[in-house]
């Protein structure tokens, strides 16, 4: 269980001087920690998304072609055409339902 005041870890990071100078010109001192936190969070989330995407690619690459073909045929059978969608929307409008925006 986290103790009060112990939610954050203080770290030290060495950065190129020109980068620090550019950041100091743009970012107010009071917001730097939040911006760094948000950038690191975004980076870690991106790395995780890429890892998951690679796992999916790997999984689908290992699947037998017969299984892939069966799945594709099921998707084709369930595919709805534009005409069918328009017909459903027109039926809803004729029943007095408000159209979606």
N, C-alpha and C positions, 0 to 999 in steps of 0.2 A: 504494500500500500504506500502510495506517495506521501511523503511528509510535506506539510505546508512550506512553501518557499524552496522546495527541492524539485520542481517540475522541469527546470532548465539546467543544462550543463554549460558551464563557461568554457569556451575553447579559444585557442589562439591560432590564427591563420596568417601565413605570410603570403602577401600578394604583390605583384609588380607595382612599383611606385606610380607609373603612369595610369594604371587602372584605378588605383586608390584616388589619385587626383581627379580623374574624370568622374568617379562616383561622388566624391565630395562636392563637386560643382553642381551635380544634379540632385542628389538625395539629401534632404535635411538630416542633420545628425540624429534627431529624435526618431526617425523612421528607418534608419539603416538596419537595425537588428531585425525588424519585421520584414524588410525587403529581402535580406539575406535568408531568413527563415523560409519565406515564401519561395524564393528561388531554389533553395535546397529541397524543399518539399516537392516542388514541381519536377525537379530533376529526378528525385527518387521515384516518384509516381510514374514518370516517363520510362525509367529503366524497368520498373515492374511491368508496365503495359507491354513493352517490347519483349520481355521475357515470356509473358503469357502468350503473346502473338506467335513467338517462335515455337512454343510448346504446341500450340494449335497447328501450325504449319507442319511440324514434325509428326504429330498424330495423324493428320490427314494424308501426309505423304506415305505413311506406313500402311494405310488402309488398303484392303484388297480392292481391285478394280470392280469386281462384281458387287461388292457392298456399295461402292460409290455410284454405280449405275442404278442400283435399286433405289437408293436415296434420291437420285436425280429424277427417276421416273415417278416417284411419289410426289416430289415437288412439282413436276410438270402437271400431274393430275389435279393438284390442288391450286394451280395457278389461276388467278381470276383475271378476266379480261377487262379492259376499260369499259366496254359496253355493259358488262354486268355491274360494274361499280356505278356507272351513270344510272342504270335502271334502278338500283337500290336507292340511290339518292333521290331520284324522281318519285319513287313510291313513298319515301319518308316525307318529302315535301307535300305530296298530295294528301297525306294523312294529317297535315297541319303541324308537323314538327318543324322546328326552326332549323334552317340549314347551318352547318358548321362554318365557322369563319376561318 
